[in-house]
Amino acid sequence: MSNKYVEHYVDEDGRVDNKLTLTSEGFLELTEDIEVIVEKFTGVDGAGFMKCAQIREDLMDLIHEIINEEEA
C-alpha cells in the first residue's frame, strides 16, 4: 500500500513491524479532521480540541484493520 499516512513501524533497533500503522503525520491529520467535524456540527470553534481521544482511537483501530485486512 502506498500512502503518505501509513507505513511499517521501525523501532530504534531497526526492526520493521509486519503490519502497517498510521504515521505521525497521519495521526495529526486524523486528529485535526475529527476536530473539524466536531466544529462543523456544533458551530463552536475549538469545540473538539483535546476532547476526541476515544473517537480517534476507534478510528485508528478501524483504519488499522482495513489497511492490514483484518477481520472485525
N, CA, C and O atoms as CSV, one atom per row, in Angstrom:
chain,resi,resn,atom,element,x,y,z
A,1,MET,N,N,0.846,-1.172,0.000
A,1,MET,CA,C,0.000,0.000,0.000
A,1,MET,C,C,0.895,1.240,0.000
A,1,MET,O,O,1.815,1.348,0.810
A,2,SER,N,N,0.624,2.151,-0.894
A,2,SER,CA,C,1.383,3.385,-0.981
A,2,SER,C,C,0.491,4.540,-0.535
A,2,SER,O,O,-0.461,4.909,-1.223
A,3,ASN,N,N,0.815,5.102,0.625
A,3,ASN,CA,C,0.007,6.159,1.205
A,3,ASN,C,C,0.900,6.922,2.172
A,3,ASN,O,O,1.590,6.310,2.987
A,4,LYS,N,N,0.898,8.251,2.095
A,4,LYS,CA,C,1.788,9.029,2.955
A,4,LYS,C,C,1.366,9.003,4.418
A,4,LYS,O,O,2.112,9.466,5.281
A,5,TYR,N,N,0.197,8.475,4.708
A,5,TYR,CA,C,-0.290,8.441,6.084
A,5,TYR,C,C,-0.082,7.106,6.787
A,5,TYR,O,O,-0.342,7.005,7.986
A,6,VAL,N,N,0.378,6.082,6.078
A,6,VAL,CA,C,0.617,4.783,6.698
A,6,VAL,C,C,1.979,4.233,6.256
A,6,VAL,O,O,2.449,4.493,5.148
A,7,GLU,N,N,2.586,3.472,7.152
A,7,GLU,CA,C,3.863,2.821,6.847
A,7,GLU,C,C,4.093,1.717,7.861
A,7,GLU,O,O,3.339,1.571,8.824
A,8,HIS,N,N,5.127,0.954,7.638
A,8,HIS,CA,C,5.533,-0.063,8.601
A,8,HIS,C,C,6.355,0.618,9.685
A,8,HIS,O,O,7.272,1.382,9.388
A,9,TYR,N,N,6.027,0.340,10.940
A,9,TYR,CA,C,6.746,0.927,12.066
A,9,TYR,C,C,8.145,0.309,12.151
A,9,TYR,O,O,8.313,-0.900,11.992
A,10,VAL,N,N,9.139,1.155,12.402
A,10,VAL,CA,C,10.519,0.705,12.580
A,10,VAL,C,C,10.969,1.170,13.957
A,10,VAL,O,O,10.921,2.364,14.255
A,11,ASP,N,N,11.415,0.222,14.816
A,11,ASP,CA,C,11.835,0.606,16.160
A,11,ASP,C,C,13.282,1.116,16.172
A,11,ASP,O,O,13.935,1.181,15.130
A,12,GLU,N,N,13.766,1.472,17.353
A,12,GLU,CA,C,15.114,2.050,17.489
A,12,GLU,C,C,16.221,1.113,17.014
A,12,GLU,O,O,17.289,1.570,16.605
A,13,ASP,N,N,15.971,-0.194,17.066
A,13,ASP,CA,C,16.966,-1.178,16.647
A,13,ASP,C,C,16.870,-1.525,15.163
A,13,ASP,O,O,17.601,-2.385,14.673
A,14,GLY,N,N,15.967,-0.854,14.453
A,14,GLY,CA,C,15.825,-1.085,13.024
A,14,GLY,C,C,14.902,-2.226,12.641
A,14,GLY,O,O,14.781,-2.558,11.462
A,15,ARG,N,N,14.244,-2.832,13.635
A,15,ARG,CA,C,13.294,-3.906,13.346
A,15,ARG,C,C,12.022,-3.310,12.756
A,15,ARG,O,O,11.494,-2.316,13.254
A,16,VAL,N,N,11.541,-3.940,11.685
A,16,VAL,CA,C,10.357,-3.450,10.978
A,16,VAL,C,C,9.156,-4.317,11.339
A,16,VAL,O,O,9.202,-5.541,11.216
A,17,ASP,N,N,8.075,-3.665,11.788
A,17,ASP,CA,C,6.834,-4.377,12.097
A,17,ASP,C,C,6.227,-4.872,10.794
A,17,ASP,O,O,6.356,-4.218,9.759
A,18,ASN,N,N,5.569,-6.018,10.839
A,18,ASN,CA,C,4.983,-6.575,9.616
A,18,ASN,C,C,3.612,-5.982,9.297
A,18,ASN,O,O,3.055,-6.266,8.236
A,19,LYS,N,N,3.054,-5.158,10.200
A,19,LYS,CA,C,1.761,-4.531,9.962
A,19,LYS,C,C,1.936,-3.038,9.709
A,19,LYS,O,O,2.848,-2.399,10.232
A,20,LEU,N,N,1.037,-2.508,8.893
A,20,LEU,CA,C,1.035,-1.076,8.627
A,20,LEU,C,C,0.383,-0.332,9.789
A,20,LEU,O,O,-0.483,-0.870,10.479
A,21,THR,N,N,0.811,0.910,9.994
A,21,THR,CA,C,0.252,1.753,11.040
A,21,THR,C,C,0.249,3.197,10.557
A,21,THR,O,O,0.938,3.533,9.594
A,22,LEU,N,N,-0.518,4.046,11.218
A,22,LEU,CA,C,-0.523,5.460,10.863
A,22,LEU,C,C,0.833,6.086,11.159
A,22,LEU,O,O,1.469,5.774,12.166
A,23,THR,N,N,1.264,6.963,10.277
A,23,THR,CA,C,2.479,7.738,10.521
A,23,THR,C,C,2.152,8.863,11.494
A,23,THR,O,O,0.986,9.083,11.823
A,24,SER,N,N,3.174,9.573,11.955
A,24,SER,CA,C,2.958,10.740,12.808
A,24,SER,C,C,2.091,11.753,12.091
A,24,SER,O,O,1.194,12.345,12.691
A,25,GLU,N,N,2.355,11.957,10.807
A,25,GLU,CA,C,1.560,12.887,10.012
A,25,GLU,C,C,0.109,12.407,9.914
A,25,GLU,O,O,-0.819,13.211,10.002
A,26,GLY,N,N,-0.083,11.113,9.736
A,26,GLY,CA,C,-1.424,10.556,9.666
A,26,GLY,C,C,-2.183,10.755,10.964
A,26,GLY,O,O,-3.368,11.087,10.949
A,27,PHE,N,N,-1.506,10.555,12.088
A,27,PHE,CA,C,-2.101,10.749,13.408
A,27,PHE,C,C,-2.549,12.197,13.573
A,27,PHE,O,O,-3.664,12.458,14.025
A,28,LEU,N,N,-1.676,13.144,13.204
A,28,LEU,CA,C,-2.019,14.566,13.311
A,28,LEU,C,C,-3.174,14.940,12.394
A,28,LEU,O,O,-4.083,15.666,12.798
A,29,GLU,N,N,-3.143,14.447,11.161
A,29,GLU,CA,C,-4.219,14.737,10.211
A,29,GLU,C,C,-5.550,14.179,10.704
A,29,GLU,O,O,-6.577,14.851,10.606
A,30,LEU,N,N,-5.540,12.964,11.229
A,30,LEU,CA,C,-6.760,12.355,11.748
A,30,LEU,C,C,-7.314,13.191,12.898
A,30,LEU,O,O,-8.515,13.454,12.954
A,31,THR,N,N,-6.447,13.606,13.809
A,31,THR,CA,C,-6.858,14.434,14.940
A,31,THR,C,C,-7.493,15.736,14.464
A,31,THR,O,O,-8.562,16.123,14.937
A,32,GLU,N,N,-6.835,16.404,13.535
A,32,GLU,CA,C,-7.355,17.671,13.014
A,32,GLU,C,C,-8.677,17.472,12.289
A,32,GLU,O,O,-9.594,18.278,12.444
A,33,ASP,N,N,-8.786,16.409,11.500
A,33,ASP,CA,C,-10.028,16.139,10.771
A,33,ASP,C,C,-11.194,15.902,11.722
A,33,ASP,O,O,-12.296,16.394,11.478
A,34,ILE,N,N,-10.973,15.162,12.794
A,34,ILE,CA,C,-12.032,14.910,13.774
A,34,ILE,C,C,-12.465,16.220,14.430
A,34,ILE,O,O,-13.658,16.468,14.604
A,35,GLU,N,N,-11.499,17.047,14.790
A,35,GLU,CA,C,-11.819,18.333,15.416
A,35,GLU,C,C,-12.623,19.223,14.471
A,35,GLU,O,O,-13.534,19.927,14.906
A,36,VAL,N,N,-12.291,19.194,13.186
A,36,VAL,CA,C,-13.035,19.974,12.192
A,36,VAL,C,C,-14.473,19.482,12.103
A,36,VAL,O,O,-15.398,20.289,12.010
A,37,ILE,N,N,-14.671,18.173,12.130
A,37,ILE,CA,C,-16.021,17.615,12.076
A,37,ILE,C,C,-16.838,18.077,13.286
A,37,ILE,O,O,-17.994,18.477,13.141
A,38,VAL,N,N,-16.240,18.023,14.475
A,38,VAL,CA,C,-16.957,18.451,15.682
A,38,VAL,C,C,-17.316,19.933,15.575
A,38,VAL,O,O,-18.438,20.323,15.901
A,39,GLU,N,N,-16.375,20.759,15.122
A,39,GLU,CA,C,-16.660,22.183,14.939
A,39,GLU,C,C,-17.776,22.401,13.924
A,39,GLU,O,O,-18.653,23.239,14.132
A,40,LYS,N,N,-17.742,21.657,12.840
A,40,LYS,CA,C,-18.749,21.793,11.783
A,40,LYS,C,C,-20.152,21.567,12.330
A,40,LYS,O,O,-21.067,22.336,12.035
A,41,PHE,N,N,-20.325,20.520,13.121
A,41,PHE,CA,C,-21.658,20.162,13.586
A,41,PHE,C,C,-22.080,20.873,14.865
A,41,PHE,O,O,-23.267,20.879,15.192
A,42,THR,N,N,-21.141,21.475,15.600
A,42,THR,CA,C,-21.515,22.234,16.797
A,42,THR,C,C,-21.589,23.726,16.512
A,42,THR,O,O,-22.297,24.466,17.195
A,43,GLY,N,N,-20.843,24.160,15.488
A,43,GLY,CA,C,-20.773,25.586,15.200
A,43,GLY,C,C,-19.908,26.345,16.186
A,43,GLY,O,O,-19.941,27.575,16.231
A,44,VAL,N,N,-19.129,25.612,16.979
A,44,VAL,CA,C,-18.293,26.232,18.006
A,44,VAL,C,C,-16.826,26.003,17.664
A,44,VAL,O,O,-16.370,24.862,17.593
A,45,ASP,N,N,-16.085,27.100,17.452
A,45,ASP,CA,C,-14.659,26.980,17.152
A,45,ASP,C,C,-13.931,26.330,18.324
A,45,ASP,O,O,-14.106,26.731,19.474
A,46,GLY,N,N,-13.127,25.341,18.028
A,46,GLY,CA,C,-12.329,24.664,19.043
A,46,GLY,C,C,-13.109,23.714,19.932
A,46,GLY,O,O,-12.569,23.233,20.929
A,47,ALA,N,N,-14.356,23.428,19.607
A,47,ALA,CA,C,-15.202,22.583,20.454
A,47,ALA,C,C,-14.621,21.185,20.660
A,47,ALA,O,O,-14.800,20.590,21.722
A,48,GLY,N,N,-13.934,20.665,19.658
A,48,GLY,CA,C,-13.410,19.312,19.767
A,48,GLY,C,C,-11.978,19.235,20.235
A,48,GLY,O,O,-11.444,18.138,20.401
A,49,PHE,N,N,-11.338,20.372,20.453
A,49,PHE,CA,C,-9.916,20.379,20.811
A,49,PHE,C,C,-9.672,19.606,22.102
A,49,PHE,O,O,-10.244,19.914,23.148
A,50,MET,N,N,-8.811,18.595,22.005
A,50,MET,CA,C,-8.411,17.759,23.139
A,50,MET,C,C,-9.586,16.978,23.762
A,50,MET,O,O,-9.498,16.557,24.915
A,51,LYS,N,N,-10.670,16.784,23.017
A,51,LYS,CA,C,-11.832,16.083,23.557
A,51,LYS,C,C,-12.218,14.865,22.728
A,51,LYS,O,O,-13.261,14.262,22.985
A,52,CYS,N,N,-11.424,14.491,21.758
A,52,CYS,CA,C,-11.834,13.456,20.805
A,52,CYS,C,C,-10.944,12.218,20.843
A,52,CYS,O,O,-10.870,11.478,19.861
A,53,ALA,N,N,-10.276,11.988,21.953
A,53,ALA,CA,C,-9.316,10.887,22.027
A,53,ALA,C,C,-9.956,9.528,21.759
A,53,ALA,O,O,-9.387,8.721,21.023
A,54,GLN,N,N,-11.131,9.255,22.342
A,54,GLN,CA,C,-11.761,7.950,22.161
A,54,GLN,C,C,-12.202,7.746,20.716
A,54,GLN,O,O,-12.058,6.655,20.165
A,55,ILE,N,N,-12.743,8.803,20.105
A,55,ILE,CA,C,-13.143,8.720,18.695
A,55,ILE,C,C,-11.913,8.441,17.838
A,55,ILE,O,O,-11.963,7.601,16.939
A,56,ARG,N,N,-10.817,9.134,18.106
A,56,ARG,CA,C,-9.580,8.934,17.345
A,56,ARG,C,C,-9.084,7.506,17.499
A,56,ARG,O,O,-8.687,6.884,16.514
A,57,GLU,N,N,-9.098,6.975,18.712
A,57,GLU,CA,C,-8.641,5.603,18.949
A,57,GLU,C,C,-9.500,4.595,18.176
A,57,GLU,O,O,-8.982,3.654,17.575
A,58,ASP,N,N,-10.815,4.807,18.201
A,58,ASP,CA,C,-11.716,3.906,17.476
A,58,ASP,C,C,-11.457,3.981,15.974
A,58,ASP,O,O,-11.433,2.951,15.299
A,59,LEU,N,N,-11.263,5.183,15.448
A,59,LEU,CA,C,-10.967,5.332,14.018
A,59,LEU,C,C,-9.614,4.734,13.665
A,59,LEU,O,O,-9.465,4.122,12.607
A,60,MET,N,N,-8.630,4.902,14.534
A,60,MET,CA,C,-7.318,4.293,14.279
A,60,MET,C,C,-7.438,2.778,14.225
A,60,MET,O,O,-6.841,2.136,13.361
A,61,ASP,N,N,-8.211,2.202,15.148
A,61,ASP,CA,C,-8.420,0.747,15.129
A,61,ASP,C,C,-9.054,0.311,13.810
A,61,ASP,O,O,-8.628,-0.672,13.204
A,62,LEU,N,N,-10.069,1.045,13.372
A,62,LEU,CA,C,-10.734,0.734,12.111
A,62,LEU,C,C,-9.770,0.854,10.938
A,62,LEU,O,O,-9.724,-0.024,10.077
A,63,ILE,N,N,-9.008,1.926,10.903
A,63,ILE,CA,C,-8.028,2.141,9.828
A,63,ILE,C,C,-7.013,1.007,9.806
A,63,ILE,O,O,-6.698,0.473,8.742
A,64,HIS,N,N,-6.500,0.639,10.972
A,64,HIS,CA,C,-5.506,-0.430,11.040
A,64,HIS,C,C,-6.095,-1.762,10.587
A,64,HIS,O,O,-5.422,-2.536,9.906
A,65,GLU,N,N,-7.341,-2.034,10.958
A,65,GLU,CA,C,-7.999,-3.264,10.499
A,65,GLU,C,C,-8.104,-3.283,8.975
A,65,GLU,O,O,-7.831,-4.302,8.341
A,66,ILE,N,N,-8.496,-2.160,8.398
A,66,ILE,CA,C,-8.683,-2.090,6.945
A,66,ILE,C,C,-7.357,-2.216,6.215
A,66,ILE,O,O,-7.240,-3.014,5.285
A,67,ILE,N,N,-6.356,-1.441,6.619
A,67,ILE,CA,C,-5.087,-1.448,5.877
A,67,ILE,C,C,-4.323,-2.752,6.046
A,67,ILE,O,O,-3.482,-3.101,5.217
A,68,ASN,N,N,-4.617,-3.464,7.115
A,68,ASN,CA,C,-3.971,-4.757,7.339
A,68,ASN,C,C,-4.914,-5.910,7.037
A,68,ASN,O,O,-4.594,-7.067,7.314
A,69,GLU,N,N,-6.074,-5.600,6.471
A,69,GLU,CA,C,-7.076,-6.573,6.051
A,69,GLU,C,C,-7.420,-7.573,7.136
A,69,GLU,O,O,-7.463,-8.779,6.893
A,70,GLU,N,N,-7.668,-7.057,8.356
A,70,GLU,CA,C,-8.054,-7.902,9.476
A,70,GLU,C,C,-9.564,-8.037,9.508
A,70,GLU,O,O,-10.287,-7.171,9.014
A,71,GLU,N,N,-10.024,-9.104,10.078
A,71,GLU,CA,C,-11.452,-9.323,10.267
A,71,GLU,C,C,-11.908,-8.538,11.478
A,71,GLU,O,O,-11.217,-8.504,12.496
A,72,ALA,N,N,-13.062,-7.909,11.377
A,72,ALA,CA,C,-13.603,-7.139,12.501
A,72,ALA,C,C,-14.290,-8.048,13.481
A,72,ALA,O,O,-14.809,-7.583,14.496
